[in-house]
C-alpha cells in the first residue's frame, strides 16, 4: 500500500517530473535543485527537503509538490494566493450591491448605460481569472 504521508526528498535520487510530461528530474550538482530532462523546468527543494517548488513558472503563484513515495501530490495553495476569491468578491459586490443601487438611482435614459458599465466591470475580474489560470 502506498504511503499517505509525504517523504523527505533525497537530493541524490532521480524522480519523475511532477508536470506529468513523463520526464525525469535529475539532481543539479552542488545545488538543492532538480532539472527535468523533458520539460526543461527547474525545481528547488524547500521546507527542509519536504517540498519541491517549481522555479521558472508563468503562474501567478508558485506550484509546489510533496513526494508521496511513488508519485507527487500538489500542495494546495492558500486562499490568499489565488486570484479567484478576489475576482468572485468583486463580481459579488458589483452584481449584488452596486448594480441594483445604480439601477434604482438612474433615470429612464441612463439605465442602459449603467447596465453596460456594470457588465463591463463584472467581466474584468472574469477576464483576470481566465488569463491567470490559462496555460
C-alpha positions as semicolon CSV with decimal commas, in nm:
position;residue;x (nm);y (nm);z (nm)
1;X;0,000;0,000;0,000
2;X;0,144;0,342;-0,097
3;X;0,244;0,578;0,179
4;X;-0,011;0,852;0,262
5;X;0,249;1,069;0,434
6;X;0,491;1,277;0,232
7;X;0,854;1,177;0,243
8;X;1,172;1,380;0,250
9;X;1,318;1,446;-0,094
10;X;1,662;1,295;-0,143
11;X;1,888;1,530;-0,341
12;X;2,083;1,237;-0,488
13;X;1,785;1,048;-0,630
14;X;1,609;1,078;-0,964
15;X;1,233;1,135;-0,951
16;X;0,959;1,153;-1,216
17;X;0,869;1,505;-1,326
18;X;0,564;1,643;-1,139
19;X;0,449;1,828;-1,453
20;X;0,322;1,495;-1,595
21;X;0,530;1,513;-1,912
22;X;0,695;1,175;-1,847
23;X;1,030;1,336;-1,783
24;X;1,282;1,259;-1,512
25;X;1,407;1,502;-1,250
26;X;1,783;1,491;-1,239
27;X;1,975;1,647;-0,948
28;X;2,172;1,958;-1,039
29;X;2,521;1,928;-0,898
30;X;2,616;2,145;-0,598
31;X;2,263;2,281;-0,560
32;X;1,941;2,188;-0,388
33;X;1,763;2,177;-0,722
34;X;1,647;1,938;-0,990
35;X;1,611;1,981;-1,363
36;X;1,365;1,794;-1,584
37;X;1,515;1,624;-1,888
38;X;1,187;1,659;-2,082
39;X;1,015;1,991;-2,000
40;X;1,335;2,183;-1,909
41;X;1,183;2,316;-1,585
42;X;1,393;2,376;-1,276
43;X;1,267;2,274;-0,933
44;X;1,413;2,364;-0,594
45;X;1,379;2,177;-0,267
46;X;1,226;2,383;0,014
47;X;1,094;2,334;0,367
48;X;1,386;2,121;0,490
49;X;1,360;1,879;0,200
50;X;0,987;1,812;0,214
51;X;0,858;2,039;-0,064
52;X;0,953;2,064;-0,432
53;X;0,886;2,409;-0,579
54;X;0,874;2,498;-0,948
55;X;1,124;2,777;-1,004
56;X;1,052;2,909;-1,350
57;X;0,680;2,946;-1,389
58;X;0,421;3,155;-1,568
59;X;0,167;3,100;-1,292
60;X;0,088;3,388;-1,056
61;X;0,175;3,167;-0,762
62;X;0,441;2,901;-0,728
63;X;0,341;2,540;-0,774
64;X;0,469;2,303;-0,507
65;X;0,456;1,927;-0,456
66;X;0,513;1,668;-0,184
67;X;0,678;1,335;-0,265
68;X;0,446;1,054;-0,156
69;X;0,691;0,767;-0,210
70;X;0,594;0,680;-0,566
71;X;0,426;0,995;-0,702
72;X;0,394;1,369;-0,649
73;X;0,098;1,531;-0,478
74;X;0,041;1,900;-0,538
75;X;0,036;2,119;-0,228
76;X;-0,289;2,315;-0,220
77;X;-0,243;2,691;-0,238
78;X;-0,369;2,915;0,036
79;X;-0,680;3,119;-0,034
80;X;-0,489;3,447;-0,023
81;X;-0,251;3,337;-0,300
82;X;-0,526;3,288;-0,554
83;X;-0,694;3,544;-0,776
84;X;-1,020;3,351;-0,778
85;X;-1,154;3,469;-0,438
86;X;-1,069;3,830;-0,523
87;X;-1,244;3,807;-0,858
88;X;-1,551;3,641;-0,709
89;X;-1,566;3,907;-0,439
90;X;-1,553;4,188;-0,695
91;X;-1,823;4,024;-0,908
92;X;-2,038;3,970;-0,597
93;X;-2,012;4,335;-0,496
94;X;-2,086;4,455;-0,848
95;X;-2,384;4,232;-0,914
96;X;-2,547;4,213;-0,572
97;X;-2,485;4,562;-0,434
98;X;-2,375;4,810;-0,700
99;X;-2,599;4,714;-0,993
100;X;-2,935;4,736;-0,805
101;X;-2,825;5,061;-0,642
102;X;-2,722;5,209;-0,978
103;X;-3,047;5,098;-1,142
104;X;-3,255;5,249;-0,861
105;X;-3,071;5,583;-0,878
106;X;-3,061;5,608;-1,258
107;X;-3,332;5,778;-1,454
108;X;-3,501;5,617;-1,756
109;X;-3,250;5,718;-2,024
110;X;-2,934;5,621;-1,839
111;X;-3,040;5,274;-1,719
112;X;-2,884;5,111;-2,026
113;X;-2,559;5,299;-1,975
114;X;-2,542;5,192;-1,607
115;X;-2,616;4,830;-1,703
116;X;-2,340;4,832;-1,968
117;X;-2,092;4,977;-1,717
118;X;-2,188;4,709;-1,462
119;X;-2,147;4,427;-1,716
120;X;-1,808;4,562;-1,826
121;X;-1,690;4,593;-1,467
122;X;-1,809;4,239;-1,392
123;X;-1,623;4,096;-1,693
124;X;-1,290;4,246;-1,585
125;X;-1,243;4,006;-1,290
126;X;-1,364;3,717;-1,505
127;X;-1,104;3,810;-1,767
128;X;-0,840;3,839;-1,494
129;X;-0,917;3,487;-1,367
130;X;-0,921;3,345;-1,721
131;X;-0,582;3,499;-1,804
132;X;-0,439;3,378;-1,473
133;X;-0,542;3,015;-1,498
134;X;-0,495;2,950;-1,871
135;X;-0,181;2,773;-1,985
